[in-house]
Amino acid sequence: MKNILVPVGSSKNALSHLQYAIDFAEAFGAKLFIVQVYNVYTKAGTMLNVDHIIERESLEFLNELVSQIDTRNVDVIVKTLKGDLIDTLELACKAADVDLVLVEPRTNSIKDEVYLGKTSGKIIKQMEVPALIVPEGFKFSKPTHILMAIKSAIIKKNNVLQPLQNIKNKFNAVIDLLLVKTPYYKEGNFNINEELKTMVRNTTQTENATTFQGVLEHFQSHQPDMLCVVRRKRGFFTKKWEKNTILKKDFHSSIPVLVLSELK
């Protein structure tokens, strides 16, 4: 894992989130890109160009944040980017060959029932790059026990498990696999390929209405310090054209959640 990207909004949690990102990047010897995406909407016929003002203020805001954290030995690059949030972040990830995006859950949402706010939900649902959701105020610690919860073990994409493998290897973590049989189950969904088999210590099968309910049922017996789930058209984070906000009743976690790209 060489390049990690952190999008920054206006969250009160920005400092602790950036410190986690620094500590995580340091463990891998990775470069950290701290970015803020802005967009400017102007009325037709107006001559006021505020682009440069917003860009300058955004850059000042990011540099002020970075000045308040311990960057240790991490190579930190601060950027402001103009454009649509998802398109711009994906272009940035491609240009910088980003391996992982670190996301804080609620960003500027003040509603207690919200797990992923509009911005963070958009990033998780719509971006293809693997992501790590870090709970608000969470301090970095080496993950030693990862619970991977999936409803289908069919893997067709190359290197889709790489972020999980990287974390396992770096921190010498054990991975337990939870196969959740939902109403969408199809024959063969639980056939585990050799790559995943070699990574997993124990496998448990359960039957629940959703993957999240499976996690809730088995969380205490496993007591993981990191969850791993898969971004899919119908899975943990459902279809991208549905509402971007994700409520706690549908999913929440008090520990970091690694979100892999679609397996198929």
N, C-alpha and C positions, 0 to 999 in steps of 0.2 A: 504494500500500500504506500504509494509515493506522493500522491496529491489529494488533499482533502479541501473541500469547499464549504464555507459557512455563510449562508445568506443572513443578513442582519436587518431586522425591522426596527420598530420603536418600542420593543418590549422592555419592561422594567427588569427583566431577567437577563438582559443582554450580557452583562459583565460575567456572571457566573457561567453562562453558556459558552462564552468565548474562552474562559479559563479552562473549562472542560475540554474544549476543542484543542487548545494548546497542549494540555497534558496528554490527550489522546494522540495527537500528531507527534509529540515528542517520543512517545513509546515506539512509534513506527519509524522515526527519523524522517517523517513526511513533511512536505511543504504545505503550508496552510494559506489558502486564499480566503480573505474576508471581504465579502462584497455586499453592496447595497444596490438594488435595482430601483430606478425611479422612472416615472413616465410623466410627460407634460401634455396636458390637454388645453388647447387654446381655442377661443371662439374665432370663427371666420372673420377676417377683416382687422383683427387686432395686430398691432405692430410690436407689442411688448414681447421681447425674447427673454424668457426667464430660465432657459436651459442652463446657461453658465452659472447662474446664481444657485440653482438647485444642486448642480454638480459640485460646486465649491462647498456649499453648506453640508452636503452629504459626505464629502471627503473629510471635511473638518470634524464632523460627527464621528466617523469611523476612527480617525486618528486619535481623537480624544478618548474613545473607548479603549483602544489598543494601549494607550499610554497608561491606563489604569490597571492593566493586568501584567502578570509576570510571563513574558514571552519565552523565558528560558533560552534554549538553544535552537528554537524553531525558526525556520525561514518563513516570515510572515509577509504576505503581499496584500496590500489594501487596494481595492478597486471600486469605483462607482460605475454603474452600467445603465444606460438608458434603453428603455424598450419594454415590451410585454414581459411579464415576470417569467413565465415558463420558457418561452422561446429564447429569451436572453440568457437565462441560467443554463439551458441546454447547450447553447452556443459556447458559453464560457466553459462548461464542463468538457466539451469536445476539444476546444482550443487548448485547454490546460491539461488534457488527459486525466481528468478527475476520476478517482477510484471510489469516492464516497462523499455524500453530502450530509452534513450534520444539521439537524433541524430541532428547534425548540417547539414544544407543542402548541401553546395557545397564542404565542406572539402578543398581539395587542388586544385579544379578547378578554373581557372582564367577567364573562359569564362562567360561573362555577361549574355548570353542567357541560361545558365544552371541553373536549380533550384536544382535538386539533382545530385551531381556528381557521378562518377562511384562507389565509396565506399559506400556513403550514400544511393544511389539508390539500390545497392545490398542488404543492410541491410533492407530497407523498403520492397523491393519486395520479398525477399527470406526467411526472418526470420518469425517464427510463433508468436513470442512474441510481444505484443502490443508495439507501439512506439510513441514517441512524437517528432515531428520535430520542432526545435526551430530556428527561423530566426536569421541570423547573427547579432550579437551585441544586441540582444533583452534582455532587463532587466526584471527580474521576477516581475510580478504583479498578484494578485489573479484574475483568470478568473471569470467573473460574468455572462457572456452571451455566451453560446455555441450554434453554429449552426451545427446540425448533418445532413449531406447530403448523402442520399442513394438512390439507384434505386430499391432495393428490401428490404422489411421489414421482410422477412421470416427469423426466427431465429430457428436453430436446435441445436446449440451448447450450452452447459451449461456455465454460468458465462462469456460469451463473452462480455457482457456489463459492467462487473465489474469495469474496469478502468474508464469508463465514470461515473458510479455511485459513485465511490470513489471521483472523482474530484468534482462532483455535491455536494456531501454531505460535503466535506471538506471546500469548498469555498462558499457554499450556492448559487451555480450558477443556473441560469434558462437555460433550453435546449429547443430550437425550432427545429422542425423536418422538413426537406425539402425532399419531395419525388419526385424524378426526373423520369419522364416517358421517357425512351429512346427507340430507335428502338428495343432494346432487351426485352422490357416489355412483361411480361406474366401475364395472369389472376391470381389474388391472390397476386401479388407482393406487393400490398399496404395494405394488411391485417396486421394490427399492433397488436402484442400480448400484453397481460396485463402488462408484466414487462416493456416494452418500453412505453406503454401508461401512466403508473404511473410516469415515469421520465420526460415526455414531457409537456411543457406548451402549445405550439401552433403547429399545423401541416399545412404545405402549400404544395400543389401539383403543379408541373410545368411540362412542356413538352419541352425537349431539346435534342440535339444530344448526349451530354455527361453529366455526373454528374457535371463536372467542369463548363460547360457552364451554368448549372442551378445555381451553386454557384455564378458565375459572375453576373447573372441576378438579383439575390435576395440579394446579399451581402449588398448593401447600405441600403435597407429597413430594414434589420435585425441588421446591424452593430455589429457583434459578436466580442469578443476578443479571441475566440478560435474556430477552426473548428474541426469537428469530421467526419472522413470518414472510410470506411471499406476496408481492404485489401482483394481482391478477384481475381480470375483467370482472369476475364474480368471486370475491373472496373477502379478505379482511377489510379492504378499503373500497369495495364495490366499484360500480361504473363511474368513469370520470365525468360523465355529463350530469350526474346527480349532484346534490349540494356538496360543496367542498368542505363545509364544517362537519366534523365528526364528534358526536356527543359521547359522553362518558358511558351512557347506558348501552351504546353500541360497541365501544371499545375504549379501554383505558389501561394504563400501566404505570406503576410506581418505579419501574426499572427501565433502563434503556431498551429500545426495540430496534433490532436490525431488520430493515425491510429490503429483501432481495428483489431483483427484477423478476419478471415472469419466467417460470421454468420452461414453458413450452413456446 
